[in-house]
Amino acid sequence: MTRKFIIATAAAALLGIAAMPASANGIKIEQYGWSNAAGGAQTGKKNQIGVYQHGSWNTGIATQKGKKNTAAIGQQGHNNYADIWQKGKYNAAGVGQFGANHNAVVTQDGNGNVAAGVQVGNGCDGEVSQSGSGNVAAFVQTCP
């Protein structure tokens, strides 16, 4: 896979989630393959969660508390784990993992924070933790 394809896929996932109706909380889940798991929770108003998983034994979890938060998880491959936790307003987080055995955890507590990540290959571990307001973090990894 090319780097442009990976970045474009992650951006498309975030844009697709942002296009959901803003009047209530929303969740969209698509899973293909076997033994995939998706879950999470939302409290507050106008929060959006989107999960896409293709492969096997992938787990995607998103928990949001507050208002107008967006979480997007897209995983393709096997045995990947992504967990997004957000509290506050106007936070956005996205994880796109391709390959196998990746772990990504994003935690944001505050307002207007943005976190993104892409992991490619096998066995990458990425973690972002932000508190406060207006923080931006990104991680891209290629692991063997």
CORTA-V691248 format. One record per pair of residues at least 12 apart in sequence whose C-alpha atoms are under 10 Angstrom apart, sorted by the first residue. I is the first residue (numbers start at 1). J is the second residue. If there is no record, write none. Layout:
I_J + I_J
This chain:
1_98 + 1_120 + 3_118 + 3_120 + 3_140 + 3_142 + 6_96 + 6_97 + 6_98 + 6_118 + 6_119 + 6_120 + 6_140 + 7_96 + 7_117 + 7_118 + 7_140 + 9_74 + 9_96 + 9_118 + 10_72 + 10_73 + 10_74 + 10_75 + 10_94 + 10_95 + 10_96 + 10_97 + 10_116 + 10_117 + 10_118 + 11_72 + 11_94 + 11_96 + 11_116 + 12_72 + 13_50 + 13_51 + 13_52 + 13_71 + 13_72 + 13_73 + 13_74 + 13_94 + 13_95 + 13_96 + 14_49 + 14_50 + 14_70 + 14_71 + 14_72 + 14_73 + 14_74 + 14_92 + 14_93 + 14_94 + 14_95 + 14_116 + 15_72 + 16_28 + 16_50 + 16_72 + 17_47 + 17_48 + 17_49 + 17_50 + 17_51 + 17_70 + 17_71 + 17_72 + 18_47 + 18_48 + 18_49 + 18_50 + 18_68 + 18_69 + 18_70 + 18_71 + 18_72 + 18_92 + 19_48 + 20_46 + 20_47 + 20_48 + 20_49 + 20_50 + 21_46 + 21_47 + 21_48 + 22_45 + 22_46 + 22_47 + 22_48 + 22_68 + 23_45 + 23_46 + 23_47 + 23_68 + 24_44 + 24_45 + 24_46 + 24_47 + 24_48 + 24_67 + 24_68 + 25_42 + 25_43 + 25_44 + 25_45 + 25_46 + 25_47 + 25_48 + 25_49 + 25_64 + 25_67 + 25_68 + 25_69 + 25_70 + 26_42 + 26_45 + 26_46 + 26_47 + 26_48 + 26_49 + 26_50 + 26_70 + 27_39 + 27_40 + 27_41 + 27_42 + 27_47 + 27_48 + 27_49 + 27_50 + 27_51 + 27_62 + 27_71 + 27_72 + 28_48 + 28_49 + 28_50 + 28_51 + 28_52 + 28_72 + 29_49 + 29_50 + 29_51 + 29_52 + 29_53 + 29_60 + 29_73 + 29_74 + 30_50 + 30_51 + 30_52 + 30_53 + 30_54 + 30_74 + 31_51 + 31_52 + 31_53 + 31_54 + 31_55 + 31_56 + 31_58 + 31_74 + 31_75 + 31_76 + 32_52 + 32_53 + 32_54 + 32_55 + 32_56 + 32_76 + 33_53 + 33_54 + 33_55 + 33_56 + 33_57 + 33_58 + 33_76 + 33_77 + 33_78 + 34_53 + 34_54 + 34_55 + 34_56 + 34_57 + 34_58 + 34_78 + 35_55 + 35_56 + 35_57 + 35_58 + 35_59 + 35_78 + 35_79 + 36_53 + 36_54 + 36_55 + 36_56 + 36_57 + 36_58 + 36_59 + 36_60 + 36_78 + 36_79 + 36_80 + 36_81 + 37_53 + 37_56 + 37_57 + 37_58 + 37_59 + 37_60 + 37_61 + 37_81 + 38_50 + 38_51 + 38_52 + 38_53 + 38_58 + 38_59 + 38_60 + 38_61 + 38_62 + 38_73 + 38_81 + 38_82 + 38_83 + 39_51 + 39_59 + 39_60 + 39_61 + 39_62 + 39_63 + 39_83 + 40_60 + 40_61 + 40_62 + 40_63 + 40_64 + 40_83 + 40_84 + 40_85 + 41_61 + 41_62 + 41_63 + 41_64 + 41_65 + 41_85 + 42_62 + 42_63 + 42_64 + 42_65 + 42_66 + 42_67 + 42_69 + 42_86 + 42_87 + 43_63 + 43_64 + 43_65 + 43_66 + 43_67 + 43_87 + 44_64 + 44_65 + 44_66 + 44_67 + 44_68 + 44_69 + 44_87 + 44_88 + 44_89 + 45_64 + 45_65 + 45_66 + 45_67 + 45_68 + 45_69 + 45_89 + 46_66 + 46_67 + 46_68 + 46_69 + 46_70 + 46_89 + 46_90 + 47_63 + 47_64 + 47_65 + 47_66 + 47_67 + 47_68 + 47_69 + 47_70 + 47_71 + 47_89 + 47_90 + 47_91 + 47_92 + 48_62 + 48_64 + 48_67 + 48_68 + 48_69 + 48_70 + 48_71 + 48_72 + 48_92 + 49_61 + 49_62 + 49_63 + 49_64 + 49_69 + 49_70 + 49_71 + 49_72 + 49_73 + 49_84 + 49_93 + 49_94 + 50_62 + 50_70 + 50_71 + 50_72 + 50_73 + 50_74 + 50_94 + 51_71 + 51_72 + 51_73 + 51_74 + 51_75 + 51_94 + 51_95 + 52_72 + 52_73 + 52_74 + 52_75 + 52_76 + 52_96 + 53_73 + 53_74 + 53_75 + 53_76 + 53_77 + 53_78 + 53_80 + 53_96 + 53_97 + 54_74 + 54_75 + 54_76 + 54_77 + 54_78 + 54_98 + 55_75 + 55_76 + 55_77 + 55_78 + 55_79 + 55_80 + 55_98 + 55_99 + 55_100 + 56_75 + 56_76 + 56_77 + 56_78 + 56_79 + 56_80 + 56_100 + 57_77 + 57_78 + 57_79 + 57_80 + 57_81 + 57_100 + 57_101 + 58_74 + 58_75 + 58_76 + 58_77 + 58_78 + 58_79 + 58_80 + 58_81 + 58_82 + 58_100 + 58_101 + 58_102 + 59_73 + 59_75 + 59_78 + 59_79 + 59_80 + 59_81 + 59_82 + 59_83 + 59_103 + 60_72 + 60_73 + 60_74 + 60_75 + 60_80 + 60_81 + 60_82 + 60_83 + 60_84 + 60_95 + 60_104 + 61_73 + 61_81 + 61_82 + 61_83 + 61_84 + 61_85 + 61_105 + 62_82 + 62_83 + 62_84 + 62_85 + 62_86 + 62_93 + 62_105 + 62_106 + 63_83 + 63_84 + 63_85 + 63_86 + 63_87 + 63_107 + 64_84 + 64_85 + 64_86 + 64_87 + 64_88 + 64_89 + 64_91 + 64_108 + 64_109 + 65_85 + 65_86 + 65_87 + 65_88 + 65_89 + 65_109 + 66_86 + 66_87 + 66_88 + 66_89 + 66_90 + 66_91 + 66_109 + 66_110 + 66_111 + 67_87 + 67_88 + 67_89 + 67_90 + 67_91 + 67_111 + 68_88 + 68_89 + 68_90 + 68_91 + 68_92 + 68_111 + 68_112 + 69_86 + 69_87 + 69_88 + 69_89 + 69_90 + 69_91 + 69_92 + 69_93 + 69_111 + 69_112 + 69_113 + 69_114 + 70_84 + 70_86 + 70_89 + 70_90 + 70_91 + 70_92 + 70_93 + 70_94 + 70_114 + 71_83 + 71_84 + 71_85 + 71_86 + 71_91 + 71_92 + 71_93 + 71_94 + 71_95 + 71_106 + 71_115 + 71_116 + 72_84 + 72_92 + 72_93 + 72_94 + 72_95 + 72_96 + 72_116 + 73_93 + 73_94 + 73_95 + 73_96 + 73_97 + 73_116 + 73_117 + 74_94 + 74_95 + 74_96 + 74_97 + 74_98 + 74_118 + 75_95 + 75_96 + 75_97 + 75_98 + 75_99 + 75_100 + 75_102 + 75_118 + 75_119 + 76_96 + 76_97 + 76_98 + 76_99 + 76_100 + 76_120 + 77_97 + 77_98 + 77_99 + 77_100 + 77_101 + 77_102 + 77_120 + 77_121 + 77_122 + 78_97 + 78_98 + 78_99 + 78_100 + 78_101 + 78_102 + 78_122 + 79_99 + 79_100 + 79_101 + 79_102 + 79_103 + 79_122 + 79_123 + 80_97 + 80_98 + 80_99 + 80_100 + 80_101 + 80_102 + 80_103 + 80_104 + 80_122 + 80_123 + 80_124 + 81_97 + 81_100 + 81_101 + 81_102 + 81_103 + 81_104 + 81_105 + 81_125 + 82_94 + 82_95 + 82_96 + 82_97 + 82_102 + 82_103 + 82_104 + 82_105 + 82_106 + 82_126 + 82_127 + 83_95 + 83_103 + 83_104 + 83_105 + 83_106 + 83_107 + 83_127 + 84_104 + 84_105 + 84_106 + 84_107 + 84_108 + 84_115 + 84_127 + 84_128 + 85_105 + 85_106 + 85_107 + 85_108 + 85_109 + 85_129 + 86_106 + 86_107 + 86_108 + 86_109 + 86_110 + 86_111 + 86_113 + 86_129 + 86_130 + 86_131 + 87_107 + 87_108 + 87_109 + 87_110 + 87_111 + 87_131 + 88_108 + 88_109 + 88_110 + 88_111 + 88_112 + 88_113 + 88_131 + 88_132 + 88_133 + 89_109 + 89_110 + 89_111 + 89_112 + 89_113 + 89_133 + 90_110 + 90_111 + 90_112 + 90_113 + 90_114 + 90_133 + 90_134 + 91_108 + 91_109 + 91_110 + 91_111 + 91_112 + 91_113 + 91_114 + 91_115 + 91_133 + 91_134 + 91_135 + 91_136 + 92_108 + 92_111 + 92_112 + 92_113 + 92_114 + 92_115 + 92_116 + 92_136 + 93_106 + 93_107 + 93_108 + 93_113 + 93_114 + 93_115 + 93_116 + 93_117 + 93_136 + 93_137 + 93_138 + 94_106 + 94_114 + 94_115 + 94_116 + 94_117 + 94_118 + 94_138 + 95_115 + 95_116 + 95_117 + 95_118 + 95_119 + 95_126 + 95_138 + 95_139 + 95_140 + 96_116 + 96_117 + 96_118 + 96_119 + 96_120 + 96_140 + 97_117 + 97_118 + 97_119 + 97_120 + 97_121 + 97_122 + 97_124 + 97_140 + 97_141 + 98_118 + 98_119 + 98_120 + 98_121 + 98_122 + 98_142 + 99_119 + 99_120 + 99_121 + 99_122 + 99_123 + 99_124 + 99_142 + 99_143 + 99_144 + 100_119 + 100_120 + 100_121 + 100_122 + 100_123 + 100_124 + 100_143 + 101_121 + 101_122 + 101_123 + 101_124 + 101_125 + 102_119 + 102_120 + 102_121 + 102_122 + 102_123 + 102_124 + 102_125 + 102_126 + 102_143 + 103_119 + 103_123 + 103_124 + 103_125 + 103_126 + 103_127 + 104_117 + 104_118 + 104_119 + 104_124 + 104_125 + 104_126 + 104_127 + 104_128 + 105_117 + 105_125 + 105_126 + 105_127 + 105_128 + 105_129 + 106_126 + 106_127 + 106_128 + 106_129 + 106_130 + 106_137 + 107_127 + 107_128 + 107_129 + 107_130 + 107_131 + 108_128 + 108_129 + 108_130 + 108_131 + 108_132 + 108_133 + 108_135 + 109_129 + 109_130 + 109_131 + 109_132 + 109_133 + 110_130 + 110_131 + 110_132 + 110_133 + 110_134 + 110_135 + 111_131 + 111_132 + 111_133 + 111_134 + 111_135 + 112_132 + 112_133 + 112_134 + 112_135 + 112_136 + 113_130 + 113_131 + 113_132 + 113_133 + 113_134 + 113_135 + 113_136 + 113_137 + 114_130 + 114_133 + 114_134 + 114_135 + 114_136 + 114_137 + 114_138 + 115_128 + 115_129 + 115_130 + 115_135 + 115_136 + 115_137 + 115_138 + 115_139 + 116_128 + 116_136 + 116_137 + 116_138 + 116_139 + 116_140 + 117_137 + 117_138 + 117_139 + 117_140 + 117_141 + 118_138 + 118_139 + 118_140 + 118_141 + 118_142 + 119_139 + 119_140 + 119_141 + 119_142 + 119_143 + 120_140 + 120_141 + 120_142 + 120_143 + 120_144 + 121_141 + 121_142 + 121_143 + 121_144 + 122_142 + 122_143 + 122_144 + 123_142 + 123_143 + 123_144 + 124_140 + 124_141 + 124_142 + 124_143 + 124_144 + 125_141 + 125_143 + 126_139 + 126_140 + 126_141 + 127_139
